[in-house]
């Protein structure tokens, strides 16, 4: 549960940042917006470079990722379909050997896929979401300060929805 004081702080901050659009003239807002944009643009460029590097690394390792996914799929097929279908018709040693085969397939494929998820998928998802926020702030038509206020307002709405 998020406290009402936190939500009120977010809404008050949003009001202050969004009010800058109304209470300052364009020549007063412009230097502030450009100073913030100058700070955000290098971060955005670094995030874009990181995403490109991780996508390039994932594509270079695509063959091993596909093989690992196939191992995992084969292990699942053995456990989910083959063992129930022939389990009662064959001896217990065959079931044990098929189970060990399935376990070996899963054990062979899972580490590479988990490494890919942790090393590629999660960082790309996080960097992309942060990059979208930075792009919004840099290109916000009302100005970067107004955009920051809008993000505070969205955060306060998200907190209210969480409390429901």
N, C-alpha and C positions, 0 to 999 in steps of 0.2 A: 504494500500500500504506500503510495506516494503522498507525502503530507500536503495539506492545503497551503502551507507557507511556501513550499517549493514551487507549487503551481502558481501562486500569486507572484512570487519572485520572477518566474519565467514570463508571466503576462505583463508585469510592470517593465521588465527589461525590453520586451517586445514593443511596448508602447513608446518607450524612450527612443529606441532605435528607429522605429517607423515614423515617429514624429519629426525626426530630422528632415524627412522629405518635405514636410509642411512648414516648419519653422525657420529653415535656412534657405537662403536664396541659392541659385545654381552656382554662382561664383564662390559661395562659401562651402557648398557641398563637394564641389569638384576636387579640390585638393585632398580632402579627407578620403573620398572614394578612390582617387588614384593612388594614394599612399597605401591603402588597404589592398588594392589590386596588385600593386608592385610587390607586396609581401606574399600574396596568394599565387601569383603566376609561377614563380619558381617551384613552389610545392606541387602545383598542378602538373608542371612539366616533369618533375621527378616521379610522380605517381604514374604518369603516362609511360615514361621510360621503363619503370618497374613492371607495369602490366605487359608491355611489349616483350620485355626480357623473359618473363615467366611463360607467356604464351609461346614464344620461340623455343624455350627449353622443353615445354610440354610436347610441342610438335616434333622436336628432335627425338624424344623418348616415346613417341607414339607407338612404335612397333612393340616395345616391351610392355607398354600399358595394355595393348590389345591382347597380347599373349597372356598377361596376368588376368585380364578379365575373362578370357576363354578358360583358363584353369579354374577360376572361381565358378564360372557357369557350368563347366563339366562336373565339378564337385557337387554343386547343388543339384544337377540333373540326376546324378547317381543316387544321392540321398533322397530326393523328393520323388523320383519316378522309378528308377531301376530297382532299388532295394525293396520297396513295397510290392512291386510287381513280381519279383522272382524270389523274395525272401523265404516264403514257405515251401517253395518247390525245390530248393537247393539245400545243401548241407550247411551247418553252422560255420564251417571253415570258409566257405565261399562268401557268406555274409560278412565275416570278419575281414577277409581280404578286400572285399569291395568297400567296406567301411574305412579301412586303412588307406585304400586308394583315394577315396573321396576326401579324407582328412589330409592326405598329402597334396592333393590338388588345391584344396582351400589354403593350406599352409604355404604352398608355393606361390599362389596368386595374391593373397591378401596383403603381405607386407609392401609389395610394390604399389598396389592400389592405395593403401593408406598413406604411403609416402607421397604419392601424387596428390592425394586430397589435401594433406597437410602442407605440402610444398608448393602446390600450384593453385588448386581450386579455392581454398580458403583465403590466401593472400590476394588472389585476383578479385574475388568477390568483395573483400574489404576495401581494397584499393579502388575498385570501380565505384563503390558507393561513396567513398570519400571524394573521389574525382568528380562525381556528378554534383555533389554539394559545392565543391570549389568552382566548377564550371558555372553553376547557377549564380554563385556570388560574384564571379568575375563578369558575367554577362547580364546581370539583373538590370532590366530596363529602367527601374526606378532608382538604381544606385546600389552600391555595395552595402552601405549602412542600412538602407531599407531592407535589403535581402537578409542581413543578419537578424534584424528584428522579425522578419517573417519566419525565419528558422526557429527563433525563440517561441513565436506563437504556435508554430506547428508542434514543437516539443511540448508546450503546455497542453495542447489538445491531446497529444499522445498520452500524456500523464493522466489526463481526465478519463480517457477511454480505458486506460489500464485499471483505474480505480473502480470502474463500473464492473 
